[in-house]
């Protein structure tokens, strides 16, 4: 039985071959590949062993805000669409058990309504919960890792593994617990209590992001990690005079230099070229080796 035939027997998943994947990343660079949509935990637990047995490499793409896909994806792209009843967010809870595919926008709205202290840290991040936990997403206000209590992952063998989060589970823009081939399925989030001012804080931070970041353009969020808390990448790029630098129809944002805007019709190779120009300049003038925050395949 072929892999496609095996997957066709699993309820809750749908395989589509040679699909246009352009809309699966926020940068909107053209990409094609095989797409597997998984709509339940049970389906995911059956899917991963089949992929492992067939030795088919795969990667999970959520909202695609910090990922770039190549023109042709050799890996199978997995997109999770787990069911979630929005009524679950209709009341205040001590902790929240949430599927990986739920959007942070829904959680921000809930935090604003009920004043959940700590949840303001992911204000305005365009991501699914699983993607945000994978990269320990954050803003100037903090990181999501500080809120995570437990994470449920599915192993390549289809087993469930529950991770209890401790002080070593996260570091800057990464998790330290996910093993090769594992997929985040769900997570339990806590909070720091209720604060009536959180809603206003979220509103003000959203306004700040709109003023200082190119949220209305096609981009992948921050491209580079900050070399140190006191050395924000955007400021360093700005000081090099690189704002507005273009390659093809890709431009370093004039609003925030750690964003690259896609104006339409550009390619993966042009993005890599622009990134390498910035990295070369940073190393040449400052002796700093810029580390990527966005996930871009270089193989």
Secondary structure as UniProt FT lines:
FT   HELIX           3..8
FT   TURN            11..12
FT   STRAND          13..20
FT   HELIX           22..24
FT   TURN            26..27
FT   STRAND          32..38
FT   HELIX           41..53
FT   TURN            54..55
FT   STRAND          58..60
FT   TURN            65..66
FT   STRAND          67..68
FT   STRAND          76..80
FT   HELIX           86..90
FT   STRAND          96..99
FT   TURN            100..101
FT   HELIX           104..114
FT   TURN            117..118
FT   HELIX           119..122
FT   TURN            123..124
FT   HELIX           129..134
FT   TURN            135..136
FT   STRAND          138..139
FT   TURN            140..141
FT   STRAND          142..143
FT   HELIX           144..147
FT   STRAND          148..154
FT   TURN            156..157
FT   STRAND          160..164
FT   TURN            167..168
FT   STRAND          170..171
FT   TURN            172..173
FT   STRAND          174..175
FT   TURN            180..181
FT   STRAND          183..189
FT   TURN            196..197
FT   HELIX           198..212
FT   TURN            215..216
FT   TURN            229..230
FT   HELIX           233..239
FT   TURN            240..241
FT   TURN            243..244
FT   STRAND          246..247
FT   TURN            248..249
FT   STRAND          250..252
FT   TURN            257..258
FT   STRAND          260..262
FT   HELIX           268..286
FT   STRAND          295..296
//
